[in-house]
Amino acid sequence: MLTSVNGDCIVPEVLAGKGKSNDVFQNQVIPPRFGQREPEELEELALKQKSLDNQKYQESLRRSLEEPEEFWKEVGQCVTWTKPWDEVLDNTKQPFTKWFVGGELNACYNAVDRHVLAGDGEKVALIHDSPVTKSIRHITYQELQDKQVSRLAGALAKMGVSRGDRVIVYMPMIPEAIIAMLATVRLGAVHSVVFGGFAARELRVRIEHAEPKVIIVASAGCEPNRIVRYKDIVNEAIATSSVKPLHCILYQRYNVAFAELDPEYDTLWEDALAMSEPHSCVPVEANDPLYILYTSGTTDSPKGIQRPVGGHIATLAWTMQTIYGMGKNDVWWTASDMGWVVGHSYICYGPLVYGMTSVMYEGKPDRTPDPGAYFRVIHEHGVNGMLTAPTALRVIKRADPEVKFGTKYSTKSLRTLFAAGEHCDYDTLTWARRIFDGFYDTMDAGFIDENGYVYVMARDDDVINVAGHRLSTAALEDVVLSHPDIGDAAVIGVPEPTKGEIPLCLFIVKQDTRKAEPEIIRELIKMVRELIGPIAAFHVAAAVRGLPRTRSGKTARKSIADLARNKFVKISGTIEDPTVYKEIKAVLQKLGYAKTAPDPQ
């Protein structure tokens, strides 16, 4: 029988006593398919689960508001402290709340050492699955501690890194990226992971901001059709930077690409490990920084975010069981990258501090080698819980809607599938329900209609104003994506002299479609009129070959809207394929927009 996940979603602002209970969208349970059970039995099971989840949620919410000190004290006990805290919550300088004030701990000790000391050293900590290099690696907690993390920390210490110093990590999705992160925080230093494959300009900006003593880099990353030479990018970034790191540690990926060394500046990874003794963990105060990470830049230039150690890792460990329903012997897979907060939280710190097995996947949903890739990973590694972006699901659905590749594998180990990071349209949600059996928990804002149906909507900033009526772009995109010939779409608001704004839709047709673009547009206009209403004033649409998406899966709608309004668009370094803007500008001009817009750069 399928098990369900506790669908409790708790907003930190509410738990800190800053909000009200109606600020939180309570996640509802969508019934799964339980074999051949009757509809009445399915409804009864869903109602029971909904009631159970609601009770747990309400109790957690009540205690967080009425007993915040006691509630967060219990959360804090999810990790090991070298010095107890003096105060759970210091809210004297709102909104700069401090947690577990005076307490001391080490993130690496909690993610590695304590599990070894507890007798779990032989448990697999990381599974690295790389279809692009045709390799799979298993690394235990004992191996992480003895052979990798503690010795790399020793090498960093020899290079002058100490508590509070910064280290930049510029690596693809390989275990060495996490090892570098853990080795840095083992010393009480601060890591800044830069998404692998960023251009030298973007890397230079982060070097100048973080002022690292050391950069840890891999020789190359591997994409389906190309090799990204990371070391060359680092060399270019440093050459143009006003800040010069003291040392560079290079991990050669001999099966991918070799990088030339500067003997006065570069140290090979294996030499760094060999020259150093294991280094012990350095305790830091709970509110000292754990890492610096940058936003995706969909609204403007990327912004550096600093996360504190204590409250962050304690809450992440707590969520693995409370929100995601995972046990310590489960296998967890977050299909994301280490350059984004989801990767930091739920590939590295969440599962490792909790003490379970985390899967790192170096590949694509559909091209490494086919759309059955995700199904294979679940099957081969016995994945019990998975977190991914709706974009990945849409990619698989578009490439293999009937799951002909995926049905080669069993997904019976998978209890729960989570989607996060962007809006999940209803069509993709329904497809996912039909393909990964189980409960679906979006953790997004939404509403429930009078019939009890749950509607998951976008963030409330994705709104356009048509003649005084506020319309959700996500609701319009839901209708567009329900068209059988459309695989992806983005809706933005564009100026209109009478109504103020009207929606403009750019869509991507599926590869096997036989309908002409004008026919599809006519059908879209009719669908929106019937499902949203004439108030939407939906009549401007066009097909494009690609949309600007960040590597974390978010559509850069604001950049399209700015382009349509003749504004200068600075292409963020987080955009996966910057070349799409050229066609988008041409299409917008045919529609009567972006007439005087400069070319995006």
C-alpha positions in Angstrom: 0.0 0.0 0.0 1.2 3.5 -0.8 2.1 5.6 2.1 1.4 9.3 2.3 3.6 12.3 3.3 2.7 14.7 6.0 1.7 17.7 3.9 2.3 20.3 6.6 3.7 23.5 5.2 4.8 26.1 7.8 5.7 29.6 6.8 8.7 30.9 8.8 7.2 34.4 9.3 4.1 32.9 10.8 6.1 30.6 13.1 8.1 33.6 14.3 4.8 35.2 15.3 4.9 37.8 12.5 1.9 36.7 10.6 -1.6 35.3 10.9 -2.8 31.8 10.3 -4.7 32.8 7.2 -1.4 34.0 5.6 -0.6 30.3 5.0 -2.1 28.2 2.2 -2.7 24.8 3.7 -1.7 22.0 1.4 -4.5 19.7 0.5 -4.2 16.0 -0.5 -5.1 14.8 -4.0 -6.1 11.2 -3.9 -3.8 8.7 -5.6 -4.6 5.6 -7.5 -4.7 2.6 -5.1 -4.8 -0.3 -7.4 -8.4 -1.2 -8.2 -10.1 0.3 -5.2 -13.6 1.7 -5.6 -14.2 5.5 -5.8 -16.0 5.5 -2.4 -13.0 3.9 -0.7 -10.6 6.3 -2.4 -12.6 9.3 -1.2 -12.7 7.9 2.3 -9.0 7.4 2.3 -8.4 10.9 1.0 -10.7 12.4 3.6 -8.9 10.5 6.4 -5.5 11.6 5.2 -6.7 15.2 4.8 -8.0 15.2 8.3 -4.8 13.8 9.7 -2.6 16.3 7.8 -4.9 19.1 8.9 -4.6 18.1 12.6 -0.8 17.9 12.4 -0.6 21.2 10.6 -2.9 23.0 12.9 -1.1 21.7 16.0 2.3 22.7 14.6 0.9 26.1 13.7 -0.7 26.6 17.1 2.4 25.7 19.0 4.6 27.9 16.8 2.4 30.9 17.6 1.6 30.2 21.2 4.7 28.4 22.4 7.4 29.6 20.0 10.3 29.1 22.4 9.4 25.6 23.2 8.5 24.8 19.6 11.8 25.9 18.1 13.7 24.4 21.0 12.5 21.0 19.8 13.5 21.9 16.2 17.0 22.9 17.5 17.4 19.5 19.1 17.6 18.0 15.6 21.3 18.9 15.5 24.2 18.4 17.8 25.6 21.5 19.7 29.0 21.9 21.2 27.7 24.7 23.3 24.0 25.1 24.3 22.2 28.3 23.2 21.3 31.0 25.7 18.2 32.2 23.9 16.0 30.4 21.3 14.7 33.5 19.6 16.0 37.1 19.7 13.5 39.4 17.9 14.7 42.7 19.3 15.9 43.9 15.9 13.1 42.9 13.6 13.1 41.8 10.8 16.7 40.6 11.6 15.6 37.7 13.9 18.4 35.7 15.5 17.9 32.0 16.3 19.6 29.9 19.0 21.6 32.9 20.2 24.9 32.0 21.9 24.8 28.3 20.8 27.8 26.9 19.0 28.0 24.0 16.5 29.6 22.9 13.2 27.6 22.1 10.1 30.1 19.6 8.8 30.1 17.7 12.1 26.3 17.5 11.9 26.4 16.4 8.3 29.2 13.8 8.6 31.0 13.1 11.8 28.1 12.6 14.2 26.7 9.8 11.9 30.1 8.0 11.9 30.3 8.3 15.7 26.7 6.9 15.9 27.8 3.7 14.1 26.4 4.7 10.6 29.7 5.2 8.9 29.1 2.5 6.4 25.8 4.0 5.3 25.9 5.5 1.8 25.8 9.3 2.1 25.9 10.2 -1.6 25.0 8.4 -4.8 26.4 10.1 -7.8 24.6 9.1 -11.0 26.2 10.5 -14.1 24.7 9.4 -17.5 26.9 12.0 -19.2 30.0 10.2 -18.1 28.4 6.7 -17.8 29.4 6.3 -14.2 27.8 5.7 -10.8 29.6 6.3 -7.4 28.6 5.4 -3.9 30.3 7.3 -1.0 29.7 6.4 2.6 29.7 8.7 5.6 33.0 7.1 6.7 34.6 7.8 3.4 33.4 11.4 3.4 35.0 11.9 6.8 38.3 10.1 6.6 39.3 10.2 3.0 37.8 13.4 1.7 36.3 16.2 3.8 38.6 16.3 6.8 41.8 16.1 4.6 40.5 18.8 2.2 39.8 20.9 5.2 43.4 20.4 6.3 44.6 21.5 2.9 42.5 24.6 3.0 43.8 25.4 6.5 47.4 25.2 5.2 46.4 27.6 2.5 45.4 30.1 5.1 41.6 29.5 5.3 40.1 30.0 8.8 36.9 30.8 10.5 34.9 33.5 8.6 37.0 33.4 5.4 35.3 32.7 2.1 35.9 29.9 -0.4 34.4 29.9 -3.9 33.3 26.5 -5.3 32.9 26.3 -9.1 32.1 22.7 -10.0 29.5 20.6 -11.9 27.2 18.1 -10.2 29.8 15.9 -8.8 30.4 14.7 -5.2 33.5 16.8 -4.9 31.3 19.9 -5.0 29.6 18.8 -1.7 33.0 17.7 -0.3 34.4 21.2 -1.0 31.4 22.8 0.7 31.7 20.5 3.8 35.4 21.0 4.0 35.0 24.8 4.0 32.4 24.8 6.8 34.4 22.3 8.8 36.9 25.2 9.3 34.1 27.6 10.2 34.7 29.3 6.8 32.0 30.4 4.4 31.4 28.8 0.9 30.0 30.6 -2.1 29.0 28.0 -4.7 28.8 29.4 -8.2 26.6 27.6 -10.6 28.7 25.5 -12.9 28.9 26.9 -16.4 28.4 30.5 -15.6 30.3 32.9 -17.9 33.5 34.4 -16.7 31.8 37.8 -16.2 29.3 36.3 -13.8 32.0 34.5 -11.9 34.2 37.6 -11.7 31.3 39.5 -10.1 31.0 36.9 -7.4 34.8 36.7 -6.8 34.9 40.5 -6.3 32.0 40.3 -3.9 33.0 37.3 -1.8 36.8 38.0 -1.9 37.7 34.3 -1.5 41.1 33.2 -0.3 40.8 30.0 -2.3 38.8 28.8 -5.4 38.0 25.1 -5.8 37.3 24.2 -9.4 36.8 21.2 -11.6 38.6 20.9 -14.9 35.3 20.6 -16.8 31.6 20.0 -16.9 29.8 17.7 -19.3 26.7 18.6 -21.2 24.9 16.3 -23.6 26.5 17.9 -26.6 29.5 19.9 -25.3 32.2 20.1 -22.7 32.3 23.2 -20.5 35.9 24.0 -19.5 35.5 25.3 -16.0 39.2 26.0 -15.4 39.5 28.2 -18.5 36.5 30.2 -17.2 38.1 30.6 -13.8 41.4 31.8 -15.4 39.5 34.4 -17.4 37.5 35.6 -14.5 40.5 36.0 -12.2 42.5 37.8 -15.0 39.8 40.5 -15.2 39.0 40.6 -11.4 40.2 43.2 -9.0 40.3 40.5 -6.3 43.0 37.8 -6.7 42.5 34.6 -4.7 45.6 33.2 -3.1 45.2 29.6 -4.3 43.2 27.4 -6.6 42.5 23.7 -6.0 41.8 21.8 -9.2 39.9 18.6 -9.5 40.9 17.0 -12.8 38.1 15.1 -14.5 40.3 12.8 -16.5 37.4 11.1 -18.2 36.0 14.4 -19.4 38.7 17.0 -20.0 42.2 17.8 -18.7 43.1 21.4 -17.6 46.6 22.9 -17.7 48.0 23.8 -14.3 49.8 26.9 -13.2 52.4 25.4 -10.8 52.7 28.6 -8.7 49.0 29.0 -8.2 47.2 25.7 -8.8 47.2 22.6 -6.6 45.7 19.3 -7.8 42.9 17.9 -5.7 44.7 14.6 -5.0 47.9 16.5 -4.0 45.9 18.7 -1.6 44.5 15.6 0.1 47.8 13.8 0.3 49.7 16.7 1.8 47.3 17.3 4.6 46.3 15.6 7.9 42.6 15.4 8.8 41.4 18.6 10.4 38.9 18.7 13.2 35.6 20.7 13.2 35.7 24.3 14.3 32.6 25.4 16.2 30.9 28.6 15.2 28.1 30.7 16.8 24.6 29.8 15.5 24.2 33.1 13.7 27.5 33.0 11.9 27.2 32.7 8.1 27.1 29.2 6.6 27.2 30.3 2.9 26.6 33.0 0.4 24.3 32.2 -2.5 22.9 34.4 -5.2 19.3 34.7 -6.5 18.5 33.6 -10.0 18.2 37.1 -11.4 14.8 36.8 -13.0 13.7 40.2 -11.7 17.1 42.1 -11.8 20.8 41.5 -11.2 21.4 38.5 -8.9 21.6 39.4 -5.2 23.8 37.7 -2.6 22.0 36.0 0.2 23.7 34.9 3.4 22.4 32.0 5.5 23.2 31.5 9.2 24.4 28.1 10.4 22.3 27.0 13.4 18.7 27.7 12.6 19.2 26.8 9.0 20.6 23.3 9.3 18.3 22.5 12.2 15.2 23.4 10.3 16.4 21.6 7.2 17.0 18.4 9.1 13.6 18.8 10.8 11.8 19.2 7.4 13.2 15.9 6.1 10.8 14.0 8.4 8.2 16.5 9.3 7.4 17.9 5.8 8.9 15.3 3.4 8.0 12.2 5.5 11.5 10.6 5.0 13.0 8.1 7.3 16.8 7.9 8.0 17.1 4.7 5.9 15.3 6.2 2.9 16.9 7.4 -0.3 16.2 11.0 -1.3 16.6 12.6 -4.7 16.5 16.3 -5.4 16.7 16.9 -9.1 18.4 20.3 -8.9 21.8 21.8 -9.0 24.3 22.8 -6.3 24.4 26.4 -7.6 20.8 27.0 -6.4 19.3 27.1 -2.9 17.3 23.9 -3.5 20.6 22.1 -4.1 22.2 23.5 -1.0 19.2 22.7 1.1 18.0 19.4 -0.2 21.0 17.7 -2.0 23.5 18.6 0.7 22.5 19.9 4.1 19.0 18.6 4.6 19.5 14.9 3.8 23.1 14.7 5.2 22.4 16.5 8.5 19.4 14.2 8.8 21.6 11.2 8.2 20.0 9.6 5.0 21.2 8.9 1.5 21.1 11.7 -1.1 21.2 11.2 -4.9 23.3 13.6 -7.1 22.3 13.4 -10.7 24.5 14.8 -13.5 22.3 14.7 -16.5 19.1 15.9 -18.1 15.4 14.8 -17.8 15.2 13.9 -21.5 18.5 13.7 -23.4 20.8 11.6 -21.3 20.0 9.4 -23.1 16.2 9.6 -23.3 13.1 10.7 -21.4 13.3 7.5 -19.3 16.3 8.8 -17.4 14.4 9.9 -14.2 12.6 6.6 -14.1 15.8 4.7 -14.3 17.4 6.7 -11.4 14.3 6.0 -9.2 14.4 2.3 -10.2 18.1 1.7 -9.9 18.7 3.5 -6.6 15.3 2.7 -4.9 14.4 6.4 -4.5 11.7 6.9 -1.8 11.2 10.7 -2.1 11.9 13.1 -5.0 11.9 16.9 -5.2 12.0 18.5 -8.7 10.8 21.5 -10.7 7.6 21.3 -12.8 9.8 22.3 -15.8 11.5 18.8 -15.6 8.1 17.1 -15.6 7.0 19.2 -18.6 10.1 18.3 -20.5 9.5 14.6 -19.9 5.8 15.0 -20.8 6.6 16.8 -24.0 9.2 14.3 -25.1 7.4 11.2 -24.1 3.8 11.9 -23.2 2.8 8.2 -23.0 5.9 7.3 -21.0 7.1 4.7 -23.4 10.7 5.0 -22.1 9.7 5.3 -18.5 7.6 2.2 -18.4 10.8 0.1 -18.7 11.5 0.8 -15.0 9.7 0.3 -11.8 8.9 3.3 -9.6 7.3 1.2 -6.7 10.0 2.5 -4.3 8.8 6.1 -4.8 6.3 7.2 -2.1 6.3 10.9 -2.7 6.9 13.4 -5.5 7.3 17.1 -4.7 7.4 20.0 -7.1 8.7 23.4 -6.2 10.4 26.5 -7.6 7.7 27.6 -10.0 4.0 27.2 -10.8 2.9 23.7 -11.8 0.1 23.9 -14.4 -2.9 21.6 -14.0 -2.2 19.6 -17.2 1.3 18.6 -15.9 0.0 18.0 -12.5 -2.6 15.6 -13.9 0.0 13.9 -16.1 2.3 13.4 -13.1 -0.5 11.9 -11.0 -1.2 9.4 -13.8 2.5 8.5 -14.1 4.4 8.8 -10.3 1.4 6.9 -8.0 1.0 8.8 -4.8 0.0 12.0 -3.1 1.0 15.3 -4.8 2.1 18.2 -2.6 2.9 21.5 -4.3 3.6 23.8 -1.4 2.4 26.8 -3.5 -0.3 29.3 -3.1 -3.8 28.3 -4.2 -7.5 28.0 -3.4 -10.2 25.4 -3.0 -13.5 25.8 -4.9 -17.0 25.1 -3.6 -16.7 21.5 -4.9 -13.6 20.8 -2.9 -11.2 21.0 -5.9 -7.8 22.3 -5.2 -6.3 24.9 -7.6 -2.6 25.6 -7.4 -1.7 29.1 -8.6 1.4 31.1 -9.2 3.0 33.6 -6.8 0.8 36.6 -6.4 3.2 38.8 -8.2 2.5 37.0 -11.5 -0.6 39.2 -12.2 -1.6 41.5 -15.0 -4.3 44.2 -14.8 -6.8 44.1 -17.7 -9.2 47.0 -17.5 -9.1 47.0 -13.7 -9.4 43.2 -13.5 -6.4 41.4 -12.0 -5.7 38.2 -13.9 -3.2 35.5 -13.0 -0.8 34.7 -15.8 -0.6 31.2 -14.3 -4.3 30.7 -14.8 -4.0 31.8 -18.4 -1.0 29.6 -18.9 -2.9 26.6 -17.4 -5.5 27.0 -20.2 -2.8 27.4 -22.9 -0.9 24.3 -21.7 -4.0 22.2 -21.8 -4.0 22.5 -25.6 -2.9 19.2 -26.9 -0.4 20.7 -29.4 1.4 23.0 -27.0 4.4 21.9 -24.9 5.3 25.1 -23.1 4.1 28.7 -22.8 4.6 32.0 -21.1 2.0 34.8 -20.7 3.0 38.4 -20.0 1.1 41.7 -19.8 1.7 44.2 -22.6 0.4 47.8 -22.8 -2.9 48.5 -24.5 -4.3 52.1 -24.7 -7.9 51.3 -23.6 -7.5 48.4 -21.2 -4.2 49.4 -19.7 -2.8 45.9 -20.2 -3.7 42.8 -22.2 -2.2 39.3 -22.1 0.4 38.3 -24.7 1.2 34.6 -25.1 4.3 33.0 -26.5 4.1 29.2 -26.9 6.1 26.3 -28.1 4.4 23.7 -30.2 5.1 20.0 -29.7 7.3 18.3 -32.2 4.7 16.0 -33.7 2.0 18.7 -34.1 0.4 19.0 -37.6 -1.7 22.1 -37.1 -0.6 25.4 -38.5 0.1 28.3 -36.1 -3.0 30.4 -37.0 -5.3 27.4 -36.3 -3.7 26.8 -32.9 -4.0 30.5 -32.0 -7.7 30.5 -33.0 -8.3 27.5 -30.7 -6.4 29.2 -27.9 -8.5 32.3 -28.1 -11.7 30.2 -28.0 -10.4 28.2 -25.0 -9.5 31.2 -23.0 -12.8 32.9 -23.8 -14.7 29.8 -22.6 -12.6 29.0 -19.5 -11.5 32.4 -18.3 -14.0 34.7 -20.0 -14.0 37.5 -22.5 -12.7 39.8 -19.7 -9.3 38.3 -20.3 -9.1 40.1 -23.7 -6.9 37.3 -24.9 -6.2 37.6 -28.6 -2.4 38.2 -29.0 -0.3 35.0 -29.3 2.6 33.6 -31.3 4.8 30.5 -31.5 8.5 30.6 -30.7 11.2 27.9 -30.6 12.3 28.6 -27.1 11.6 30.6 -23.9 14.1 32.3 -21.6 14.4 30.0 -18.6 16.9 30.0 -15.8 18.8 26.9 -15.1 16.6 26.3 -12.0 13.6 26.2 -14.3 12.0 29.6 -13.9 10.7 31.6 -16.9 12.1 35.1 -17.0 8.7 36.7 -17.8 9.8 40.1 -16.7 12.6 40.2 -19.3 10.0 39.4 -22.0 7.6 42.1 -20.7 10.4 44.6 -20.6 11.5 43.8 -24.1 7.9 44.3 -25.3 7.8 47.7 -23.6 11.0 48.8 -25.5 13.1 48.6 -22.4 16.7 47.5 -22.3 17.1 43.9 -21.2 20.3 42.8 -19.6 20.4 39.0 -20.1 21.0 37.4 -16.7 23.9 34.9 -16.5 21.4 32.4 -15.1 19.5 32.1 -18.4 20.1 28.7 -19.9 19.9 29.7 -23.6 20.3 33.4 -24.2 19.9 33.0 -27.9 16.1 32.7 -27.6 15.8 36.5 -27.1 16.7 37.2 -30.7 13.7 35.3 -32.0 11.4 36.5 -29.2 12.3 40.2 -30.1 11.5 39.5 -33.8 8.2 37.8 -32.9 7.2 40.7 -30.5 7.9 43.2 -33.3 5.6 41.3 -35.7 2.9 41.5 -33.0 3.4 45.3 -32.7 5.7 45.5 -29.7 9.4 46.0 -29.0 9.6 48.3 -32.0 12.4 50.4 -30.6 13.8 47.9 -28.1 17.6 47.6 -28.1 18.9 44.1 -28.6 19.1 42.2 -25.3 22.7 41.8 -24.1 
